[in-house]
Amino acid sequence: MKKVLITGVNSFIGNSLDSWLKQYSDDIKVDKISLRNSEWQAADFSDYDSIVHVAGIAHVSSDKDLKEKYYQVNRDLTIKLAAKAKAEGVKQFIFLSSIIIYGASKTENGMITKETIPVAKDFYGDSKIQAEAGLAPLEDNTFKIATIRPPMIYGKGSKGNYPKLAKLAVTLPFFPDFDNQRSMIHVDNLSEFIKLLIMNEDAGVFFPQNQEYVKTSDLVKTIAEVNGKKSFQTKLFNPVIKRLLNFNIVDKVFGNLAYDQMLSEYPKENYRIHDLWNSIKNTEKPEQP
């Protein structure tokens, strides 16, 4: 029986992982803990095999007044938590980093390979890079660190860029048909991947993603169809989009950002429970009364 502690009691990812792991209650026992105040420092971690650290500030902000907050939460809190875990005998620390750490280092085609060196273009990404660097000295034969750098995570109830795109899909009558390629991962696929890391006691840096890349216009069309809408695609705006790709908001929607699929292979077992298009349909499917 593996005993696992998930940080972030109100986290979409943490709650999704908790629900997913309940399917394996014969093999895994899960608790959650909040890090919003200092009470966690008095908790006893000695009973846990793994800590899955998903708590943190997860969205990009340009507000310089929040800069120090990002480093306090995403870097300092992560390192402090891991040091306590190691001191109290936890065997594995799983840290949720992000593809955002490659914000300023991706190539023109947007493909991230094993040779791509992380270079952030904002303090959110840099806080994650510095957290990874701060964790590295803690790792040894008794304390394994598994760092996950997921692409966009989506699923029913997700936050961030996906629901914004979904809102556009059901409100705009047409959408640019612009060729691009992006990596995404459904939260169930991510949860299954984390489960495998726990059961196999893995360490290292990991890049899980869906089996398929996504083209933004195809994604918008699928979301619209699931919601009973039609999204007409047009190439009329493509010349303008090409000129504006250097702007952050345009790049987020129409730019390329993808992991080489070789980075995302997990040879021990399959973690891709859902294919891309069925996962989109399940995400957009209305709740049953």
C-alpha positions in Angstrom: 0.0 0.0 0.0 1.4 3.4 -1.1 0.5 6.3 1.1 0.3 9.6 -0.9 -0.1 13.2 0.2 -1.4 15.8 -2.4 -0.8 19.5 -1.8 -3.6 21.9 -2.7 -7.0 21.1 -1.3 -8.8 23.4 -3.8 -6.6 22.6 -6.8 -8.3 21.3 -10.0 -5.4 19.0 -10.7 -5.1 17.9 -7.1 -8.8 17.1 -6.8 -8.8 15.3 -10.1 -5.8 13.2 -9.1 -7.5 12.4 -5.8 -10.6 11.2 -7.5 -8.6 9.2 -10.0 -6.5 7.5 -7.4 -9.7 6.4 -5.5 -10.1 3.8 -8.2 -6.9 2.1 -6.8 -7.8 2.2 -3.1 -6.4 -1.3 -2.6 -3.0 0.0 -3.7 -3.0 3.7 -2.8 -4.2 5.7 0.2 -4.5 9.4 -0.5 -4.6 12.5 1.8 -4.6 16.1 0.9 -3.1 19.1 2.7 -3.4 22.9 2.3 -0.3 25.1 2.1 -2.2 28.4 2.4 -1.0 29.0 5.9 1.8 27.8 8.1 -0.1 24.9 9.7 1.3 22.4 7.2 4.7 22.8 8.8 3.5 21.0 12.0 2.1 18.1 10.0 3.9 14.7 10.2 5.0 13.5 6.8 6.8 10.4 8.1 3.9 8.1 7.2 3.9 9.0 3.5 5.7 7.3 0.6 5.1 10.1 -1.9 4.2 13.7 -1.9 2.6 15.1 -5.1 3.1 18.9 -5.0 0.6 20.5 -7.3 -0.2 23.6 -5.2 1.1 26.9 -6.6 0.3 30.0 -8.7 -0.5 28.5 -12.1 -1.3 31.4 -14.4 0.8 34.1 -16.1 0.5 37.6 -14.8 2.3 40.7 -16.0 1.6 42.5 -12.7 5.1 43.3 -11.3 3.6 43.7 -7.9 2.9 40.0 -7.9 6.4 39.0 -8.9 7.7 38.2 -5.4 4.6 36.2 -4.7 5.3 33.9 -7.6 8.8 33.2 -6.3 7.6 32.8 -2.7 4.9 30.3 -3.7 6.3 28.5 -6.7 10.0 28.4 -5.7 10.5 28.9 -1.9 7.5 27.0 -0.7 8.3 24.1 -3.0 11.9 23.8 -1.7 10.8 24.2 1.9 8.2 21.5 1.5 10.6 19.1 -0.2 13.2 19.6 2.5 10.7 18.8 5.2 9.6 15.7 3.3 13.1 14.4 2.9 13.9 15.1 6.6 10.9 13.1 7.7 11.6 10.1 5.5 9.4 10.5 2.5 10.8 8.5 -0.4 9.5 10.3 -3.4 8.6 14.0 -4.2 6.6 14.6 -7.4 6.7 18.3 -8.5 4.4 19.7 -11.1 6.4 22.2 -13.2 5.1 23.4 -16.6 5.9 23.7 -20.3 5.8 27.4 -19.6 9.5 27.2 -18.7 10.3 27.0 -22.4 8.5 30.3 -23.1 11.6 32.1 -24.5 13.5 29.1 -25.8 11.2 27.3 -28.2 12.3 27.2 -31.9 10.4 28.9 -34.7 8.4 25.7 -35.3 7.6 25.5 -31.6 8.9 21.9 -31.2 10.6 21.2 -27.9 13.2 18.4 -27.9 15.5 16.9 -25.4 18.2 19.4 -26.5 15.9 22.4 -25.8 17.2 24.4 -22.8 14.5 26.0 -20.7 14.5 29.8 -20.8 11.5 31.6 -19.4 10.0 34.8 -20.7 8.1 35.7 -17.5 8.4 35.4 -13.8 5.9 32.6 -13.7 8.1 30.4 -15.9 11.3 31.5 -14.1 9.8 30.7 -10.7 9.2 27.1 -11.9 12.8 26.9 -13.3 14.2 28.1 -10.0 12.1 25.6 -8.1 13.4 22.8 -10.2 17.0 24.0 -9.6 16.4 24.3 -5.9 15.0 20.7 -5.7 18.0 19.1 -7.4 20.4 19.2 -4.5 17.9 17.4 -2.3 17.8 14.3 -4.4 19.8 11.2 -3.4 19.3 7.4 -3.2 16.8 7.8 -0.4 14.8 10.8 -1.8 13.7 10.5 -5.4 12.4 13.6 -7.2 10.1 13.3 -10.2 9.5 16.6 -12.1 6.6 16.8 -14.5 6.5 19.5 -17.2 3.0 19.1 -18.6 1.6 21.1 -21.5 -1.9 22.7 -21.3 -4.0 20.6 -18.9 -7.7 20.4 -19.5 -10.8 18.6 -18.4 -14.2 19.3 -16.9 -13.8 22.2 -14.5 -10.4 23.2 -15.7 -9.1 26.7 -15.4 -6.7 28.8 -17.5 -6.5 29.0 -21.3 -8.8 26.0 -22.2 -12.1 27.4 -20.8 -11.3 30.8 -22.5 -10.9 29.1 -25.8 -14.0 27.0 -25.2 -16.0 30.2 -24.6 -14.7 31.7 -27.9 -15.7 28.4 -29.7 -19.4 28.7 -28.7 -19.7 32.5 -29.2 -17.8 33.3 -32.4 -19.6 32.4 -35.6 -16.2 31.9 -37.4 -12.6 31.3 -36.5 -9.3 31.5 -38.3 -8.2 28.4 -40.1 -4.5 28.8 -39.2 -2.1 25.8 -39.2 -0.4 25.3 -35.9 0.6 22.4 -33.6 0.3 22.3 -29.8 0.7 19.7 -27.1 -2.1 19.2 -24.6 -2.9 16.6 -21.9 -6.3 15.6 -20.5 -6.3 15.6 -16.7 -7.2 11.9 -16.5 -4.1 11.1 -18.7 -2.0 13.2 -16.4 -3.5 11.5 -13.3 -2.8 8.1 -14.7 0.8 9.1 -15.4 1.3 10.3 -11.9 -0.2 7.1 -10.6 2.4 5.1 -12.6 5.2 7.3 -11.3 4.1 6.6 -7.7 3.7 2.8 -8.2 7.0 2.5 -10.1 8.8 4.8 -7.7 10.2 6.8 -10.6 12.6 9.8 -10.6 13.6 12.1 -13.4 12.1 14.8 -15.6 8.9 13.8 -17.5 7.0 15.3 -20.4 3.5 13.6 -20.6 1.1 14.6 -23.3 -1.8 13.3 -25.3 -0.9 11.0 -28.2 -2.1 13.6 -30.7 -1.1 17.1 -31.3 -3.9 19.7 -31.8 -4.5 22.4 -34.3 -6.3 25.3 -32.6 -8.9 25.7 -35.3 -9.8 22.0 -35.2 -10.1 22.2 -31.4 -12.5 25.1 -31.6 -14.5 23.4 -34.3 -14.9 20.2 -32.1 -15.8 22.2 -29.0 -18.5 24.1 -31.0 -19.9 20.9 -32.4 -20.2 19.2 -29.0 -22.1 22.3 -27.8 -24.5 22.2 -30.8 -22.8 25.1 -32.6 -21.2 25.6 -35.9 -17.8 27.2 -36.3 -17.0 28.3 -39.8 -13.3 28.3 -40.6 -11.6 31.0 -42.7 -8.0 31.7 -43.9 -8.9 35.4 -44.4 -7.0 36.5 -41.3 -4.0 34.3 -41.7 -1.6 37.0 -43.1 -2.4 39.3 -40.1 -2.0 36.4 -37.6 1.4 35.6 -39.0 2.6 39.2 -38.5 1.2 39.2 -34.9 2.6 35.9 -33.7 5.3 37.8 -31.7 2.5 39.2 -29.5 1.9 36.9 -26.4 -1.9 36.6 -26.7 -1.8 35.7 -30.4 1.1 33.3 -29.9 -0.9 31.5 -27.1 -3.8 30.9 -29.5 -2.1 30.4 -32.9 1.5 29.7 -32.1 3.3 26.3 -32.2 4.2 24.8 -28.8 4.7 21.0 -28.7 6.8 18.4 -27.2 8.6 15.9 -29.5 6.5 12.7 -28.9 9.7 10.8 -28.1 10.0 12.9 -24.9 6.6 11.7 -23.8 7.0 8.0 -24.2 6.7 6.0 -21.0 7.9 2.5 -21.8 6.7 0.8 -18.6 2.9 1.2 -19.2 0.4 3.2 -21.2 -0.9 6.3 -19.4 -2.9 7.7 -22.3 -6.4 6.6 -21.2 -8.3 9.0 -23.4 -7.6 10.0 -27.0 -7.8 13.8 -27.7 -11.1 14.1 -29.4 -13.1 11.9 -27.1 -11.6 13.7 -24.1 -12.7 17.1 -25.6 -16.2 15.7 -26.0 -16.3 14.4 -22.4 -15.0 17.8 -21.2 -17.7 19.7 -23.0 -20.5 17.2 -22.3 -23.1 18.8 -20.1 -23.5 17.6 -16.5 -26.2 15.0 -16.0 -29.1 16.3 -13.8 
